[in-house]
């Protein structure tokens, strides 16, 4: 049976519930996912004076073919995006600046250091998002940055974030789509603190200084991201959920929720509807925490589907900025991007194919039997046939056929990088 024939049967099956599969595919085309560049090189970046990963961040594995240059990273991203249906975005960290071999510290970064990224984004017809990098730096060695008791350290990181806002504004102006710039910091303490309030006061003052300059929302979306704990900050995190939610709502900033930054029994899907009642905009970093914030590659599990369902059934596709944040060096990195991003899009399609109005009616009528029955039956509806049709229409490989292209690229390009490194050694 052909893709088209399978789709025709699926369309009929969904149509019995007044679910328009053609309309769902048209909507899906319009939903961008922000693909994180740091999966491609294990959060290494291109700074001349590189520091070891810090801030409680770790990448496990040593799969061959890690990108070593901006050109290699962009080439890897291009291949991944050619295997992912739809037009999406790329998310950068400040340590991916290109400084032509010159030492440029993070408080000295300028838009020119990202000119190559912008020119590349124009050729790909995509937008860019951005993040200041407040880890893996000598001034972050003690795990304190914007909340540091050392004023000199705080001022350094404040200036870094100020410069990053200007870089993100440059992205927005150059590419015609606003750049979401998200601030995450590792600040916290390993053991029980003697003072929880003062570090948070310092963080608040630092953020106020960073956001002192008004920048048009046409070009820049300011976001802040919380975390429940990290390696080296097990007992206390300055930028907690309550802190950043309060700051975002009070200061009209976008609150970003990372799916790995809460207690293991908490789910981001359960938080989205509450945040939407009080925020015009919400941002997500979708990851897969395994027992902790392990940043595994996103799979099509129940929580991913629930996140997508919450966005779709609450008519929030224009309110929620969806980004990814995982890194796995134990598998092919291009495949990791492809698997994770395709799964995020699959979850959105799954959500678009649900009879949400009917399910809401069952709930309001107290017909919980019908609600549960229909939710369960739709799990085995021919969603895969609609997904295959979408991939075919968007001219990307159907099913697992994309894997052959990644394996070919691995043989012809990625393995050569490892051989070149070994030959130099």
Residue pairs with C-beta under 8 A, 6 or more apart in sequence:
3 385
3 388
3 389
3 392
3 398
4 389
4 392
6 382
6 385
6 388
6 389
7 21
7 385
7 386
7 388
7 389
9 382
9 385
10 21
10 381
10 382
10 383
10 385
10 386
10 389
11 21
11 22
11 386
13 381
13 382
14 20
14 21
14 353
14 381
14 382
14 386
15 21
17 355
17 358
18 355
18 358
19 353
19 354
19 355
21 353
21 386
21 389
24 349
24 352
24 353
24 386
25 349
25 386
25 389
25 390
25 393
27 317
27 352
28 85
28 86
28 345
28 348
28 349
28 352
28 390
29 86
29 87
29 394
30 317
31 86
31 317
31 322
31 345
31 348
32 86
32 87
32 88
32 89
32 127
32 322
33 86
33 88
33 89
33 322
33 323
33 324
33 341
33 344
33 345
34 88
34 89
34 90
34 91
34 129
34 180
34 321
34 322
34 323
34 324
35 77
35 80
35 81
35 84
35 88
35 89
35 90
35 91
35 323
35 324
35 337
35 341
36 90
36 91
36 323
36 324
36 325
36 326
36 327
37 73
37 77
37 90
37 91
37 92
37 93
37 96
38 45
38 93
38 96
38 327
39 326
39 327
39 328
39 333
39 336
39 337
39 340
40 66
40 67
40 73
40 76
40 77
40 333
40 334
40 337
41 66
41 67
41 68
41 73
41 333
42 59
42 66
42 327
42 329
42 333
43 53
43 57
43 59
43 93
43 95
43 136
43 327
44 50
44 66
44 95
45 93
45 95
45 96
45 97
45 133
45 136
46 69
46 70
46 95
46 96
46 97
46 98
46 99
47 95
47 97
47 99
48 99
48 101
48 102
48 103
48 104
49 103
50 136
51 136
51 137
51 138
52 136
53 59
53 135
53 136
54 135
54 136
54 137
54 140
54 141
54 143
54 186
55 134
55 135
55 136
55 140
55 143
55 185
55 186
55 230
55 232
56 143
56 186
56 230
56 231
56 232
56 233
57 135
57 136
57 186
58 231
59 327
59 328
59 329
60 328
60 329
60 330
61 328
61 329
61 330
61 331
62 329
62 330
63 329
63 330
63 331
63 332
63 333
64 410
64 414
64 415
64 417
64 418
65 332
65 333
65 410
65 413
65 414
65 415
65 417
65 418
66 329
66 333
66 417
67 73
67 75
67 76
67 333
67 417
68 417
68 421
70 96
70 98
70 116
70 117
72 417
73 96
74 117
74 120
75 413
76 333
76 334
76 337
77 90
77 337
78 124
79 334
79 405
79 406
79 409
80 334
80 337
80 338
80 341
81 88
81 124
81 126
82 396
82 405
83 338
83 342
83 396
83 397
83 402
83 405
83 406
84 337
84 338
84 341
84 342
84 345
84 396
85 342
85 345
85 390
85 391
85 394
85 396
86 345
86 394
87 125
87 126
88 126
88 341
89 126
89 127
89 128
89 129
89 177
89 323
90 117
90 121
90 124
90 126
90 127
90 128
90 129
91 128
91 129
91 130
91 131
91 323
91 324
92 114
92 117
92 128
92 129
92 130
92 131
93 130
93 131
93 132
93 133
94 106
94 109
94 130
94 131
94 132
94 133
94 160
94 164
94 167
95 106
95 133
95 136
96 114
96 117
97 104
97 109
97 113
97 114
98 113
98 114
98 115
98 116
98 117
99 113
104 113
106 132
106 133
106 137
106 156
106 160
106 163
107 156
107 157
107 159
107 160
107 163
108 163
109 160
109 163
109 164
109 167
110 163
110 166
110 167
111 166
111 167
111 170
113 167
114 167
114 170
114 171
117 128
118 128
118 170
118 171
118 174
118 175
121 127
121 128
121 171
121 175
122 174
122 175
126 175
127 171
127 175
127 176
127 177
127 178
127 179
128 171
128 175
128 179
129 168
129 171
129 179
129 180
129 181
129 182
129 323
130 164
130 167
130 168
130 171
130 179
130 180
130 181
130 182
131 164
131 181
131 182
131 183
131 184
132 157
132 160
132 161
132 164
132 181
132 183
133 160
134 140
134 145
134 146
134 157
134 160
134 161
134 183
134 184
134 185
134 186
135 145
135 186
139 145
139 153
139 156
139 157
140 157
140 186
142 148
143 186
143 187
143 188
143 189
143 190
143 232
143 233
144 150
144 153
144 187
144 199
145 153
145 154
145 157
145 185
145 186
145 187
146 154
146 157
146 158
146 161
146 185
146 187
146 202
146 203
146 206
146 207
147 154
147 185
147 187
147 199
147 200
147 202
147 203
147 206
147 238
147 239
148 154
148 157
148 187
148 202
149 199
149 202
154 202
154 206
157 185
157 206
158 206
158 209
158 210
161 183
161 210
162 209
162 210
162 213
164 181
165 181
165 210
165 211
165 213
165 215
165 220
165 222
166 215
168 179
168 180
168 181
168 219
168 220
169 179
169 215
169 216
169 219
169 220
171 179
171 219
172 178
172 179
172 218
172 219
172 220
173 219
178 217
178 218
178 219
178 220
178 221
179 219
179 220
179 221
180 221
180 223
180 254
180 283
180 321
180 323
181 220
181 221
181 222
181 223
182 223
182 224
182 225
182 256
182 283
182 285
183 207
183 210
183 222
183 223
183 224
183 225
184 224
184 225
184 227
184 239
184 256
184 258
185 203
185 238
185 239
186 230
186 232
186 233
187 199
187 203
187 233
187 237
187 238
187 239
188 229
188 230
188 232
188 233
188 235
188 236
188 237
188 238
189 233
189 235
189 236
190 232
190 233
190 234
190 235
191 234
191 235
192 235
192 236
193 199
193 235
193 236
196 236
199 238
200 238
200 243
203 238
203 239
203 243
204 243
204 247
207 224
207 247
207 251
211 222
211 251
211 253
215 222
221 254
221 281
221 283
221 321
222 253
222 254
223 248
223 253
223 254
223 255
223 256
223 283
223 321
224 239
224 244
224 247
224 248
224 253
224 254
224 255
224 256
225 239
225 244
225 256
225 257
225 258
225 261
225 285
226 237
226 239
226 240
226 241
226 243
226 244
226 245
226 255
226 257
226 258
226 261
227 237
227 239
227 240
227 258
227 261
227 293
228 237
228 240
228 241
228 261
228 262
228 263
229 235
229 237
230 237
230 293
241 261
241 262
244 255
245 255
245 275
247 253
248 254
248 255
248 279
249 255
249 278
249 279
254 279
254 281
254 282
254 283
254 321
255 275
255 279
255 282
255 283
256 282
256 283
256 284
256 285
257 268
257 271
257 272
257 275
257 282
257 283
257 284
257 285
258 268
258 284
258 285
258 287
258 293
258 325
259 268
259 284
259 285
259 286
259 287
259 288
259 289
259 303
259 307
260 287
260 288
260 289
260 292
260 293
260 294
260 295
260 325
261 285
261 293
262 268
264 289
264 291
264 292
267 303
267 306
268 284
268 303
268 307
269 303
269 306
269 307
269 309
269 310
272 282
272 307
272 310
272 311
272 314
272 316
272 320
273 310
273 314
275 282
276 282
276 314
276 316
276 319
276 320
279 319
280 319
281 319
281 320
281 321
282 316
282 319
282 320
282 321
283 320
283 321
283 323
284 307
284 320
284 321
284 322
284 323
285 323
285 324
285 325
286 298
286 304
286 307
286 322
286 323
286 324
286 325
286 344
287 293
287 295
287 296
287 298
287 324
287 325
287 326
288 294
288 295
288 296
288 297
288 298
288 299
288 301
288 304
288 326
289 295
289 296
290 296
295 325
295 326
295 327
295 328
296 326
296 328
297 326
297 328
297 331
297 336
297 339
297 340
298 304
298 324
298 326
298 339
298 340
298 341
298 343
298 344
299 339
299 343
300 343
300 346
300 347
300 350
304 343
304 344
304 347
305 347
305 350
305 351
307 347
308 344
308 347
308 348
308 350
308 351
309 350
309 351
309 354
310 316
311 317
311 320
311 322
311 348
311 351
312 348
312 351
312 352
312 354
312 356
313 351
313 354
313 356
313 360
322 344
324 340
324 341
324 344
326 336
326 340
327 336
328 336
332 406
332 410
332 414
334 406
334 409
334 410
334 414
335 403
335 406
338 402
338 406
342 402
346 383
346 387
349 383
349 386
349 387
349 390
350 383
353 378
353 381
353 383
353 386
354 378
355 374
355 378
358 374
359 371
359 374
359 375
362 368
362 370
362 371
362 374
363 371
388 398
388 399
391 397
391 398
391 399
392 398
396 402
397 404
397 405
